[in-house]
Structure formats: structure tokens, C-alpha cells
């Protein structure tokens, strides 16, 4: 039963990510210069490397993984456009409730309302 509650908590957290990320779009623009595509390729490489390092490195070297992920995120904004559509107050409220409720279910197994 405890595993089921924690799984429901994880699903609720992912639902919160969906509610918040529903209005964020990443698009790439074709550029006439060849060097603009390097930042897009590097962002994919740094993000992949950072996630792999996060799971593979020992705990004292996790800062390298977070640094690689940060470089990848910065390169995403250099190489493409991030379109942020307006988010309604209710979508933000639903996502915040989903994050907090899902985190409580995942960590404690119950909701403290």
C-alpha cells in the first residue's frame, strides 16, 4: 500500500509539471550561418552528459553534473527560442497544489491538509 501511495505522489508531481509546462514551447530557428547549430548540439550533449553524470558519479562529484546541466540550459536559450505563453492563475494554482501534494505523498505517504 505504501508503494502505491508513493507512486500516486510521483504521478501527481508529473501532473504538476504538465500543468506548468503546458505553455512553454521551445523552437529552433534556421540560421544562415553554420555556427548557430553548434550551440543546439552542445546543449543536447551537455544536458545528456549532466543527467548521466547525475546518476553515475558518486555523491561528492554531483556538482559537476549540475554544472553540466546548467551549461546545457543556458545553451538552449542561446540556440533556440523559448516561447512563454501566459499562464492563468488557476493553472499555476493547480500546478503548485500538484507539486506540494505529490511531494508530500512521495516523502511522507500522506497529505497534511
C-alpha positions in Angstrom: 0.0 0.0 0.0 2.9 2.4 0.8 4.4 1.8 -2.6 1.0 2.6 -4.3 0.7 5.9 -2.3 4.3 6.9 -3.3 3.6 6.0 -7.0 0.4 8.2 -6.8 2.6 11.0 -5.4 5.0 10.7 -8.3 2.2 10.8 -10.8 0.7 13.9 -9.1 4.1 15.7 -9.3 4.4 14.8 -13.0 0.8 16.2 -13.4 2.0 19.5 -11.8 5.0 19.6 -14.3 2.5 19.1 -17.1 0.2 21.9 -15.9 3.1 24.4 -15.5 5.0 23.3 -18.7 1.9 23.3 -20.9 2.5 26.9 -22.0 6.3 26.7 -22.7 7.4 25.9 -26.2 11.0 25.6 -27.5 11.5 26.2 -31.2 14.6 26.3 -33.3 15.2 28.8 -35.9 17.1 28.1 -39.2 20.1 30.4 -39.4 22.2 31.1 -42.5 25.4 30.6 -40.6 26.8 27.2 -39.8 27.9 28.1 -36.2 24.4 28.6 -34.9 23.7 24.9 -34.9 26.7 24.2 -32.7 25.0 25.7 -29.6 22.0 23.5 -30.2 24.1 20.4 -30.5 26.2 21.4 -27.5 23.0 21.9 -25.4 21.9 18.4 -26.1 25.3 17.0 -25.3 25.7 18.9 -22.0 22.2 18.0 -20.9 22.7 14.4 -21.7 26.1 14.3 -20.1 24.8 16.1 -17.0 21.9 13.6 -16.5 24.2 10.7 -17.0 26.8 12.1 -14.5 24.0 12.8 -12.0 23.2 9.1 -11.9 26.7 7.6 -12.4 29.0 9.8 -10.3 29.5 9.4 -6.6 27.7 11.9 -4.3 30.8 14.2 -3.8 31.0 14.8 -7.6 27.3 15.7 -8.2 28.2 19.4 -8.6 29.9 18.6 -11.9 26.6 17.1 -13.1 24.6 20.2 -12.0 27.2 22.4 -13.7 26.8 20.5 -17.0 23.0 20.7 -16.8 23.3 24.4 -16.1 25.5 24.9 -19.2 23.1 22.9 -21.3 20.1 25.0 -20.1 22.0 28.2 -20.9 22.9 26.9 -24.4 19.2 26.0 -25.0 18.4 29.7 -24.7 21.3 30.7 -26.9 20.5 28.3 -29.7 16.7 28.5 -29.8 13.7 30.5 -28.8 11.7 29.8 -25.7 8.2 31.0 -26.1 6.4 31.5 -22.8 2.7 31.8 -23.2 0.7 33.4 -20.4 -0.4 31.0 -17.7 -3.7 31.5 -16.0 -3.8 31.9 -12.2 -5.8 28.6 -12.0 -3.2 26.7 -14.0 -0.5 28.0 -11.7 -2.6 27.1 -8.6 -3.2 23.6 -9.9 0.4 23.0 -10.7 1.5 24.3 -7.3 -1.0 22.2 -5.4 0.1 19.2 -7.5 3.8 19.8 -6.7 3.2 20.2 -3.0 0.6 17.4 -2.6 2.6 15.0 -4.7 5.8 15.7 -2.8 4.1 15.1 0.5 2.6 11.8 -0.8 6.0 10.8 -2.1 8.0 11.6 1.0 5.6 11.0 3.9 2.9 8.9 2.4 0.0 11.2 3.5 -1.4 14.6 2.9 -1.2 17.2 5.6 -4.2 19.4 4.8 
